[in-house]
Amino acid sequence: MTQDLRIGIIGVGAMGADHAERVARRISGARLVAVSDPDTARAEALAAALTGTPGSAGSANAGGTPAGATGSDGVRVIGDPLALIGDAEVDAVIIASPGFAHAEQLMACLEHGKPVLCEKPLTMDAESSLRVVEAEHKVGRPLIQVGFMRRFDPEYARLKQLLDSGELGRTLLLHNVHRNKTVTATFHSEMIVRDSLVHEVDVARWLFDDEIARITVHAPKPTSLVAEGVLDPQLAVFEMVGGAMADVEVFVNFQVGYEVRCEAVAEKGSATIGLGVDVLTKQAGHWGGTMPDDFRVRFGLAYDIEVQRWVNAAARGEIDGPTAWDGYAAAAVCTAGVQSLQEGRPVQVEMVSRSEVFG
Ligand SMILES: NC(=O)c1ccc[n+]([C@@H]2O[C@H](COP(=O)([O-])OP(=O)(O)OC[C@H]3O[C@@H](n4cnc5c(N)ncnc54)[C@H](O)[C@@H]3O)[C@@H](O)[C@H]2O)c1
């Protein structure tokens, strides 16, 4: 008999398949037992590829660094995502379906009392996110962790530690850059706010330990390399309740590669992460390094740490990362951000207070 947390994954596209492979091969104390996706051929191919996957060697680590996984003996394909959530042999769920499907699937996890790691965004708007926060509160224990994995990236974690230490004085400004090589043609202007900018919304709330009071999303001259009407890049400004500010360039069709940077400017210095300074080569008249094609490479270690810590916490009946409240706060900011983008003006963020929900 094994004590492994039996995990089911909903949505096995780019992110879900990556998590499936992670759980099956690298995460200790967990076992991938089921996957669900309306694209059943995709789900079946993945299940077949990961069934019987042996865990890699390694040793456990209290800091959450993934060790050897125990592998997956049999990965079932369950057609209906809600049936996967209710399945008696699934202890915990990873939701990696598109954002529009999250609300219903999260509610089902709460109904069944199952811990869930839900990819961002929590839901598509502030209202539905608040309903999820309230429903979790009724359950009486935290079950939802949101996939804001930048918090688990070693570079971001060191930046947070440095800023919290006070060594640089108070943090005044953040400059963020978030660029993807390309995205699918269906990734429209609002998704750039709700699906991409949402990461920096969480980063700003987390690094400043403060809420965002007001957001402005500017739409500069768009790249000609996307469909007519898609506003890419976008330039957002967050005004924090405490007066600090953050700017974010989001450019999801940058063409070159995946690039995420953050510079914090404080009273007595600044700190920058994400420069991608790996191996510097000098060859054939050029010098430079390489750039990852996508998020799975840049944040691979962050996802590993995120999922390992989530598994460890779920086994204790806890969560260890961004909460449903964090997901709600981010959704509230993005709801205001979409309005700002549409109306071309700064928009005040509307949020209920914690005490209205938690008493
Ligand atoms: N944390 C991150 O860095 C990060 C990166 C990429 C994507 N994501 C998030 O992960 C989620 C999935 O994104 P993706 O890039 O993998 O998208 P994707 O389009 O590659 O995959 C989505 C998968 O979900 C399936 N699906 C569609 N409707 C479904 C439903 N109702 N129930 C279950 N499955 C359904 C699709 O068939 C597809 O296989 C999104 O919420 C996205 O924002 C997070």
The ligand as a Gaussian input file, in Angstrom:
#p B3LYP/6-31G(d) Opt

LIG

0 1
 N        1.268000      29.232000     -14.899000
 C        1.651000      29.443000     -16.132000
 O        2.736000      29.916000     -16.380000
 C        0.760000      29.042000     -17.264000
 C        1.294000      28.919000     -18.553000
 C        0.426000      28.525000     -19.580000
 C       -0.905000      28.286000     -19.323000
 N       -1.367000      28.444000     -18.061000
 C       -2.782000      28.225000     -17.750000
 O       -3.062000      26.842000     -17.896000
 C       -4.381000      26.670000     -18.410000
 C       -4.309000      25.879000     -19.726000
 O       -3.510000      26.592000     -20.638000
 P       -2.722000      25.864000     -21.843000
 O       -1.706000      26.825000     -22.312000
 O       -2.300000      24.508000     -21.412000
 O       -3.887000      25.752000     -22.921000
 P       -4.040000      24.669000     -24.071000
 O       -5.031000      25.237000     -25.016000
 O       -2.717000      24.230000     -24.567000
 O       -4.706000      23.408000     -23.335000
 C       -5.991000      23.427000     -22.788000
 C       -6.522000      22.002000     -22.761000
 O       -7.766000      21.996000     -22.054000
 C       -8.706000      21.230000     -22.808000
 N      -10.045000      21.707000     -22.477000
 C      -10.826000      22.588000     -23.157000
 N      -11.996000      22.759000     -22.488000
 C      -11.940000      21.975000     -21.388000
 C      -12.826000      21.713000     -20.313000
 N      -14.031000      22.310000     -20.236000
 N      -12.444000      20.852000     -19.350000
 C      -11.242000      20.245000     -19.412000
 N      -10.351000      20.457000     -20.400000
 C      -10.692000      21.315000     -21.373000
 C       -8.315000      21.417000     -24.260000
 O       -8.793000      20.363000     -25.060000
 C       -6.791000      21.444000     -24.159000
 O       -6.239000      20.142000     -24.260000
 C       -4.968000      28.084000     -18.565000
 O       -5.675000      28.423000     -17.397000
 C       -3.724000      28.941000     -18.701000
 O       -3.914000      30.281000     -18.315000
 C       -0.568000      28.793000     -17.034000

